[in-house]
């Protein structure tokens, strides 16, 4: 990743974040706004870049194929999980 990208947040999201507490409905609205903005996909792309860089560095260590496979499987699980 070459730099930090920023975007203008919708006023509705800024208002929700400025509240001292959020109820379930507020949380649902935050998730809906973030989904519309593509936040999940953006973050998954960032994670993919980090995984690829980490695995490339791991290759330079001479780690065994079996150990590398275990690291790769763990990284892929963490990327794909939904919780």
N, C-alpha and C positions, 0 to 999 in steps of 0.2 A: 504494500500500500504506500502510495507516494505522498499522501497528505490527508488532512482532515477535510471532509466535505461538510458544508453547513446548508441548511435550508431554513426558510422562514416558516415558523410554526404557526398553524392556524390559531386565531384568537381564542377559539373555543378550547383548544388544548392548553393554551397558556392560562386561561381562567381556571380550568380544572386543576392544573398543577399548582396554582397559587392558593388553592383552598387548604385549610389546615388539616382537614380529614376528607376522605372520599368514601362514599357509600358504594354498594355493589353496582348501582346504575352508573355512577361516575366512572368506576373502573371499566365497565363495559364500553362506555363512550370513549375512554382513552384508548382501549384496545382497538376499537373500530377506526378511530382516527389514525392510529399508528399503522394499521393494516392498509388503509387507503393510501398512506404516504409511502408504503413499500418498505417499512422499517425492518420487518422480519427478513425479507430477501436481501436487503442491504447488509444486515448483520451476518447472515449466513455467507454472503460473499466475502466479507471480511474474515470470517472464521476459516473459510476454504483457503484463502491466501495464506493465513497463518499456519494452517496444517501443512500446506504444500511446502512452505519455507522450512518448517520444523523437520519434516521428513527428509528434505534435501540435506539439511544439516546432519541429521541422523545417519544418512548414507555415508557421509564423510568420516564417521567414527569407525567404520569397519564392523558394525554390529552384525550379528548373525542374521541370516534371512528369517529364521523362526522368530527371533525377538523383534525384528522390524515389522513382521507381519502382525504380531500382537499389538505393537504400538499403532499400526495403521488401523487395525480393527477397532481399537479403543477410540481413536480419533474420529473415525467414521461414525461410530455409535454416538459419540457426543455431538457430532454435527447433526445427525438425523433425529435425535430424540425430540419429543414433543412436550416435555415437562420442564 
